[in-house]
Amino acid sequence: QKEVEQDPGPLSVPEGAIVSLNCTYSNSAFQYFMWYRQYSRKGPELLMYTYSSGNKEDGRFTAQVDKSSKYISLFIRDSQPSDSATYLCAMSDSSGDKLTFGTGTRLAVRP
Amino acid sequence: GAVVSQHPSRVICKSGTSVKIECRSLDFQATTMFWYRQFPKKSLMLMATSNEGSKATYEQGVEKDKFLINHASLTLSTLTVTSAHPEDSSFYICSARSSGPGDTQYFGPGTRLTVL
């Protein structure tokens, strides 16, 4: 079993839809949780960074962490074609050193 | 803020040659830098962690004599792929972190290496 599981997609939605992206993990030592967006042939761009269980909102993005279920989510409201990218979840233990990534979910938002 | 650059963005070299990739933190001092490798449609795999002025810590299975990492200053780390072979062709991405574990990593734009 992989430490971090993420559905690779692809996920195709119409413009304006609410997108839900999810990751599950098995390592209870993970303390920091991140979502990155990666466009083709580019480096990952940090979208959300959370430490504790609960919700964190930033504009159209909401990150949710449920440590008891070892489950994290990213919601994108009012999705735009420019949101089309691969979304990677990542997490680390208290050292913050080694990020363990999910495989990434490819999202396509249709105009 | 938190901008990380990489140079070159793309490099093509012949088998057997060495290639150096630079990673710079432009607007903050990076006490720790990380080097990742990413294959097409795959996730990022950590290769090594380097702290300024110290030897890099390599992940299991990564040859330290093949992938030389130098972190000589708080804003610059370099990765040298020595005696490159076609199987070293990949997308190499660095990240930088400013201080402690509570700070997240900011990624560079990546370097695509093609070894002929």
Interface residues (C-beta under 8 A of the other chain):
Chain A: P8 Y32 M34 Y36 R41 K42 G43 P44 E45 L46 Y49 Y51 L88 S92 S94 S95 G96 D97 K98 L99 F101 G102 T103 G104
Chain B: A2 V4 Q6 T32 F34 K41 K42 S43 L44 L46 T49 E59 F91 I93 S95 R97 G100 P101 G102 D103 T104 Q105 Y106 F107 G108 P109 G110 R112
